[in-house]
Amino acid sequence: MSKNQPLGSTFNKIWSASLASNIADGLLKTAAPLLAATLTQDPVLVSLLAALVMLPWLLFAIPIGGLIDRMDRRVAIAMANAVRLVMGAILALTVVFEVINIPILYALAFAIGIAEVAYDTASQSLLPLVLKKEQLERGNARMEIGAVTVGEFIGAPLSGLLYASAIALPFISATLGIGLALVLILLVPVKYAHAMAVMKTKEQIAQTSFLEDLRFGIKYLWDDKILLRLVVFTATVGFFFASTGSTLVLFLTQELKVPVAVFGVVFTSAAFGSILGSLLAPRISKLLGRPRAMAIGLLASSAFTLADGFVPNVYWLYAFMLLGSASISVWNILLMSTYHQIIPNELFGRIHGTRRTLVWGMMPLGALFGGLLATVSLRTPYFVGGTMCILLTLLGFRFILSLGRLMDPEPAK
């Protein structure tokens, strides 16, 4: 069977729902901080908004993953979008009627963040039910390209234009986008409501409690030493990558003297790099083999991160950020495809939630570490973070290559 076979109409429905959802995310990503800055000039209060959006990953990723493993993933995605739709509508109405304030914005952002955890976990859990193993790399790459394109190049800039016209417009538009995503995901064939029965019957689910399921999922990750080592390795590398981004704004303004007016242009480097990496990931994997492509992608991204600390001007930084983003996208896409293959799908929600709790829970700590390093100099986070990522990747190189033996052999042609 050819690797270039179509991904199928069911995947296209999921992908279309993802496009609508990510346009909404792009609109909210730009408009919500602008709204916060309109409501208060306190930088701590403004920054707390971003923390509240990420906090649900630390608090709820594991229990939400456990719930999703007991549900039909199609319904879980629809329910998550329904919550986002209601919260988005409330946010839009409070802005329209001018009753919005910081506490209301915080509460709605936190609720939307919880729904995002459920949406992301359920979406990632659904893909292995829809795609064949040999299609996972292309499917994950296509999802990533679509998310970045509509979120970063359409949703985010459109949000600024709409916000300048009328503050409520981006919030109304985002709510409509979420509604469209909800409709599209409901068009996924009902047969996927029964896909879980192949792996775990309703009777088997009823025989175990929710907490027992959570413990079993965590224990499975703990007992599978290779999978656990991969998660811990990723979390550790993520810590040092996060340390390099927390003071980027200061690095741009104070060290490289970049005008505020071109900030948005600088940040497009990561988006362009993500698309480039997403396009290249399946091809590089086919050429080198997935484990080798993963290892080289992570090592290249680490090297470009270290190089960021040496740049003499913003032009070199743009180039290195683009190449680093492309390299880490290769790693991320192939890593997710590997998780899809080596994690039993009936456990995917719990293990994905545990993994995200560890990996994303380390990132705020890494950001704080980067802030401490920046007190020495604004280039120090790149020197230390990039060097540590290179060393960790070199130490883990053989381990990453060994992952190849865990993957199923290629299907007969």
C-alpha positions as CSV (number, residue, x, y, z in Angstrom):
1,M,0.0,0.0,0.0
2,S,1.4,3.4,-1.0
3,K,2.3,5.9,1.7
4,N,0.7,8.6,-0.4
5,Q,-2.8,7.2,-0.2
6,P,-5.4,9.8,0.6
7,L,-5.9,10.5,4.3
8,G,-9.7,10.1,3.9
9,S,-12.9,12.1,4.3
10,T,-13.1,11.5,8.0
11,F,-9.6,13.0,8.6
12,N,-10.6,15.9,6.4
13,K,-13.6,16.6,8.6
14,I,-11.3,16.5,11.7
15,W,-8.8,18.7,9.9
16,S,-11.5,21.2,8.8
17,A,-12.8,21.4,12.4
18,S,-9.2,22.0,13.5
19,L,-8.8,24.9,11.0
20,A,-12.0,26.6,12.3
21,S,-10.9,26.1,15.9
22,N,-7.4,27.5,15.3
23,I,-8.7,30.6,13.6
24,A,-10.7,31.2,16.7
25,D,-7.6,30.5,18.9
26,G,-5.7,33.0,16.8
27,L,-8.4,35.6,17.2
28,L,-8.5,35.1,21.0
29,K,-4.7,34.9,21.4
30,T,-4.3,38.5,20.2
31,A,-7.6,40.0,21.4
32,A,-7.6,38.7,25.0
33,P,-4.3,40.3,26.0
34,L,-5.3,43.6,24.2
35,L,-8.5,43.5,26.2
36,A,-6.6,42.9,29.4
37,A,-4.3,45.8,28.7
38,T,-7.4,48.0,28.1
39,L,-8.9,46.9,31.5
40,T,-5.7,47.4,33.5
41,Q,-2.2,48.9,33.1
42,D,-0.7,46.6,35.8
43,P,1.8,44.3,33.9
44,V,1.5,41.6,36.6
45,L,-2.3,41.4,36.1
46,V,-1.9,41.3,32.3
47,S,0.7,38.5,32.5
48,L,-1.5,36.5,34.8
49,L,-4.0,36.0,32.0
50,A,-1.5,33.9,30.0
51,A,-0.7,31.9,33.2
52,L,-4.4,31.1,33.7
53,V,-4.7,29.8,30.2
54,M,-1.8,27.4,30.7
55,L,-2.6,26.4,34.3
56,P,-5.3,23.8,33.4
57,W,-2.6,21.7,31.8
58,L,-0.9,21.4,35.2
59,L,-4.0,20.9,37.2
60,F,-6.4,18.9,35.0
61,A,-4.5,17.2,32.2
62,I,-4.3,13.8,34.0
63,P,-8.0,13.6,35.1
64,I,-9.3,14.9,31.8
65,G,-7.2,12.3,30.0
66,G,-8.7,9.6,32.2
67,L,-12.2,10.8,31.4
68,I,-11.5,10.9,27.7
69,D,-10.2,7.3,27.8
70,R,-13.7,6.3,29.1
71,M,-15.5,8.2,26.4
72,D,-16.0,8.3,22.6
73,R,-13.3,10.7,21.5
74,R,-15.6,12.2,18.8
75,V,-18.1,13.2,21.5
76,A,-15.4,14.4,23.8
77,I,-14.1,16.9,21.1
78,A,-17.7,18.1,20.6
79,M,-18.3,18.6,24.3
80,A,-15.0,20.5,24.6
81,N,-16.0,22.7,21.7
82,A,-19.4,23.2,23.2
83,V,-17.9,24.5,26.4
84,R,-15.6,26.8,24.5
85,L,-18.6,28.0,22.5
86,V,-20.5,28.9,25.6
87,M,-17.5,30.6,27.3
88,G,-16.7,32.5,24.1
89,A,-20.3,33.7,23.7
90,I,-20.4,34.9,27.3
91,L,-17.1,36.7,26.7
92,A,-18.4,38.4,23.6
93,L,-21.6,39.4,25.3
94,T,-19.8,40.9,28.3
95,V,-17.7,43.0,25.9
96,V,-20.7,44.1,23.8
97,F,-22.6,45.2,26.9
98,E,-19.5,46.7,28.5
99,V,-19.7,44.7,31.7
100,I,-16.4,42.9,31.2
101,N,-13.8,43.3,34.0
102,I,-10.5,41.6,34.9
103,P,-12.1,38.9,37.3
104,I,-14.6,37.9,34.6
105,L,-11.9,37.8,31.9
106,Y,-9.7,35.6,34.2
107,A,-12.6,33.2,35.0
108,L,-13.6,32.8,31.3
109,A,-9.9,32.4,30.2
110,F,-9.4,29.7,32.8
111,A,-12.6,27.9,31.7
112,I,-11.6,28.1,28.1
113,G,-8.2,26.7,29.1
114,I,-9.8,23.7,30.7
115,A,-11.8,23.0,27.5
116,E,-8.6,23.4,25.5
117,V,-7.0,20.6,27.5
118,A,-9.9,18.3,26.7
119,Y,-10.0,19.4,23.1
120,D,-6.3,18.8,22.5
121,T,-6.2,15.5,24.3
122,A,-9.3,14.1,22.6
123,S,-8.1,15.3,19.1
124,Q,-4.7,13.6,19.5
125,S,-6.5,10.4,20.8
126,L,-8.9,10.3,17.8
127,L,-6.2,10.5,15.0
128,P,-4.9,6.9,15.5
129,L,-8.5,5.6,15.2
130,V,-8.9,7.4,11.9
131,L,-5.5,7.0,10.2
132,K,-3.4,4.0,9.5
133,K,0.0,3.9,11.1
134,E,1.8,4.7,7.9
135,Q,-0.4,7.8,7.5
136,L,0.3,9.3,11.0
137,E,3.3,11.4,10.0
138,R,1.5,13.0,7.1
139,G,-1.6,13.5,9.2
140,N,0.2,15.1,12.1
141,A,2.1,17.3,9.7
142,R,-1.0,18.4,7.9
143,M,-2.7,19.2,11.3
144,E,0.3,21.3,12.3
145,I,0.6,23.2,9.0
146,G,-3.1,24.0,9.1
147,A,-3.0,25.1,12.8
148,V,-0.1,27.5,12.3
149,T,-1.3,28.9,8.9
150,V,-4.8,29.9,10.0
151,G,-3.9,30.7,13.6
152,E,-0.7,32.7,13.1
153,F,-1.2,34.2,9.6
154,I,-5.0,34.7,9.5
155,G,-6.5,34.6,13.0
156,A,-3.8,36.7,14.9
157,P,-3.4,39.6,12.4
158,L,-7.2,39.6,11.6
159,S,-7.9,39.9,15.3
160,G,-5.8,43.1,15.6
161,L,-7.7,44.7,12.7
162,L,-11.1,43.7,14.1
163,Y,-10.1,44.9,17.6
164,A,-9.2,48.3,16.1
165,S,-12.6,48.6,14.5
166,A,-14.6,47.4,17.4
167,I,-13.4,45.6,20.6
168,A,-16.2,43.0,20.5
169,L,-15.6,42.0,16.8
170,P,-12.7,39.5,17.4
171,F,-14.6,37.8,20.3
172,I,-17.8,37.5,18.2
173,S,-15.8,36.1,15.3
174,A,-13.9,33.6,17.5
175,T,-17.2,32.4,18.9
176,L,-18.5,31.8,15.4
177,G,-15.3,29.9,14.5
178,I,-15.8,27.6,17.5
179,G,-19.4,27.0,16.6
180,L,-18.3,26.0,13.1
181,A,-15.7,23.6,14.5
182,L,-18.4,22.1,16.7
183,V,-20.6,21.5,13.7
184,L,-17.8,20.0,11.6
185,I,-16.7,17.5,14.3
186,L,-20.3,16.3,14.6
187,L,-20.0,15.3,10.9
188,V,-17.4,12.7,11.8
189,P,-19.1,9.3,11.2
190,V,-21.0,7.8,14.2
191,K,-19.1,4.6,13.8
192,Y,-16.2,6.2,15.7
193,A,-18.5,6.3,18.7
194,H,-18.0,2.6,18.9
195,A,-14.4,2.4,18.0
196,M,-13.4,2.1,21.7
197,A,-15.4,-1.1,22.0
198,V,-12.7,-2.9,20.1
199,M,-10.3,-2.2,22.9
200,K,-12.5,-1.9,26.0
201,T,-16.1,-2.9,26.3
202,K,-18.6,-1.0,28.4
203,E,-18.8,-3.8,30.8
204,Q,-15.0,-3.6,31.3
205,I,-15.2,0.1,31.9
206,A,-18.0,-0.4,34.4
207,Q,-15.9,-2.8,36.4
208,T,-13.2,-0.2,37.1
209,S,-13.6,3.1,38.9
210,F,-12.4,6.4,37.4
211,L,-9.6,6.7,40.0
212,E,-8.5,3.1,39.3
213,D,-8.3,3.9,35.6
214,L,-6.1,7.0,36.4
215,R,-3.8,4.9,38.7
216,F,-3.5,2.2,36.0
217,G,-2.6,4.8,33.3
218,I,0.1,6.4,35.5
219,K,1.4,3.0,36.6
220,Y,1.6,1.9,33.0
221,L,3.7,5.0,32.2
222,W,5.9,4.3,35.3
223,D,6.4,0.6,34.4
224,D,7.2,1.2,30.8
225,K,10.7,2.5,31.4
226,I,11.4,3.4,27.7
227,L,8.2,5.5,27.5
228,L,8.9,7.0,30.8
229,R,12.5,7.9,29.8
230,L,11.2,9.5,26.6
231,V,8.7,11.7,28.6
232,V,11.3,12.7,31.2
233,F,13.9,13.4,28.5
234,T,11.4,15.6,26.6
235,A,10.4,17.4,29.8
236,T,14.1,18.1,30.7
237,V,14.9,19.4,27.2
238,G,11.7,21.5,27.3
239,F,12.8,23.1,30.6
240,F,15.9,24.5,28.9
241,F,14.2,25.5,25.7
242,A,11.7,27.4,27.8
243,S,14.5,29.2,29.6
244,T,15.5,30.9,26.3
245,G,12.2,32.4,25.5
246,S,11.1,34.1,28.7
247,T,13.2,37.2,28.2
248,L,12.9,37.4,24.4
249,V,11.1,40.8,24.5
250,L,14.0,42.3,26.5
251,F,16.6,40.7,24.3
252,L,14.9,42.3,21.2
253,T,14.4,45.7,22.7
254,Q,17.5,46.2,24.8
255,E,20.1,44.0,23.2
256,L,19.2,44.2,19.5
257,K,17.4,47.6,19.6
258,V,14.4,46.3,17.6
259,P,11.6,48.8,17.2
260,V,8.3,47.8,18.8
261,A,6.5,48.3,15.5
262,V,8.3,45.3,13.9
263,F,7.8,42.9,16.8
264,G,5.1,41.0,14.9
265,V,7.4,40.6,11.9
266,V,10.1,39.0,14.1
267,F,7.6,36.6,15.6
268,T,6.5,35.3,12.2
269,S,9.9,33.6,11.9
270,A,8.6,30.8,14.2
271,A,5.4,30.4,12.3
272,F,7.2,30.2,8.9
273,G,9.7,27.7,10.5
274,S,6.9,25.6,11.9
275,I,5.3,25.3,8.5
276,L,8.6,24.5,6.8
277,G,9.3,21.8,9.4
278,S,5.9,20.3,9.1
279,L,6.3,20.0,5.3
280,L,9.7,18.4,5.6
281,A,9.1,16.1,8.6
282,P,7.5,13.2,6.6
283,R,10.1,13.5,3.8
284,I,13.1,13.6,6.2
285,S,11.6,10.7,8.1
286,K,11.3,8.6,4.9
287,L,14.9,9.5,3.9
288,L,16.7,9.0,7.2
289,G,14.2,6.9,9.2
290,R,12.1,8.4,11.9
291,P,14.4,8.0,15.0
292,R,17.4,9.4,13.2
293,A,15.3,12.3,11.8
294,M,14.0,13.1,15.3
295,A,17.5,13.1,16.9
296,I,19.0,15.3,14.1
297,G,16.0,17.7,14.3
298,L,16.3,18.1,18.0
299,L,20.1,18.6,17.8
300,A,19.8,21.2,15.0
301,S,17.2,23.1,17.0
302,S,19.4,23.1,20.0
303,A,22.3,24.4,18.0
304,F,20.3,27.2,16.5
305,T,19.1,28.1,20.0
306,L,22.7,28.5,21.1
307,A,23.5,30.5,18.0
308,D,20.7,33.0,18.9
309,G,22.9,34.1,21.7
310,F,25.6,35.2,19.3
311,V,23.5,37.1,16.8
312,P,24.8,40.7,16.0
313,N,21.4,41.9,14.8
314,V,17.7,41.0,14.3
315,Y,18.2,39.7,10.7
316,W,20.5,36.9,11.9
317,L,18.1,36.2,14.8
318,Y,15.1,35.9,12.4
319,A,17.0,33.4,10.3
320,F,18.2,31.3,13.3
321,M,14.7,31.4,14.9
322,L,13.1,30.3,11.6
323,L,15.6,27.4,11.2
324,G,15.3,26.5,14.9
325,S,11.5,26.4,14.6
326,A,11.6,24.2,11.5
327,S,14.0,21.8,13.2
328,I,11.9,21.5,16.4
329,S,8.8,21.0,14.3
330,V,10.4,18.0,12.7
331,W,11.1,16.6,16.2
332,N,7.6,17.5,17.5
333,I,5.7,15.9,14.6
334,L,7.7,12.7,14.6
335,L,7.6,12.5,18.4
336,M,3.8,12.7,18.3
337,S,3.6,10.1,15.6
338,T,5.8,7.9,17.8
339,Y,3.5,8.3,20.8
340,H,0.6,7.4,18.6
341,Q,2.3,4.1,17.7
342,I,3.7,3.0,21.0
343,I,1.0,4.1,23.4
344,P,-2.1,1.8,23.5
345,N,-5.0,4.0,22.3
346,E,-7.2,3.0,25.2
347,L,-4.6,4.6,27.5
348,F,-3.7,7.5,25.3
349,G,-5.8,10.1,27.1
350,R,-4.3,9.3,30.5
351,I,-0.7,9.0,29.3
352,H,-1.0,12.1,27.1
353,G,-2.4,14.0,30.1
354,T,0.4,12.8,32.4
355,R,3.0,13.6,29.7
356,R,1.7,17.1,29.2
357,T,1.5,17.7,33.0
358,L,5.2,16.8,33.2
359,V,6.4,18.6,30.1
360,W,4.3,21.7,30.3
361,G,4.6,21.8,34.1
362,M,8.4,22.2,33.6
363,M,8.1,25.1,31.2
364,P,7.1,27.8,33.7
365,L,10.0,26.7,35.9
366,G,12.3,26.9,32.8
367,A,11.0,30.4,32.1
368,L,11.8,31.5,35.6
369,F,15.3,29.9,35.4
370,G,15.8,31.9,32.1
371,G,14.8,35.1,33.9
372,L,17.4,34.5,36.6
373,L,20.0,33.8,33.9
374,A,19.1,37.1,32.2
375,T,20.2,39.0,35.3
376,V,23.7,38.1,34.3
377,S,23.2,39.2,30.7
378,L,20.3,38.9,28.2
379,R,22.4,36.5,26.0
380,T,23.1,34.2,28.9
381,P,19.8,32.2,28.7
382,Y,20.7,31.3,25.1
383,F,24.2,30.3,26.0
384,V,23.2,28.1,28.9
385,G,19.9,26.8,27.5
386,G,21.3,26.1,24.0
387,T,24.4,24.4,25.4
388,M,22.3,22.2,27.8
389,C,19.9,21.2,25.0
390,I,22.9,20.2,22.9
391,L,24.5,18.1,25.7
392,L,21.2,16.4,26.6
393,T,20.5,15.6,22.9
394,L,24.0,14.1,22.5
395,L,23.6,12.1,25.6
396,G,20.2,10.9,24.5
397,F,21.1,10.3,20.8
398,R,21.5,6.6,21.1
399,F,18.3,6.3,23.1
400,I,16.3,8.2,20.5
401,L,17.7,5.9,17.8
402,S,16.7,2.9,19.8
403,L,13.0,3.9,19.6
404,G,12.9,2.4,16.1
405,R,12.6,-1.1,17.4
406,L,9.4,-0.2,19.2
407,M,7.6,0.8,16.0
408,D,5.5,-1.6,14.0
409,P,7.1,-2.8,10.8
410,E,6.0,-1.2,7.6
411,P,2.9,-2.8,6.1
412,A,3.2,-5.0,3.1
413,K,3.1,-3.1,-0.2
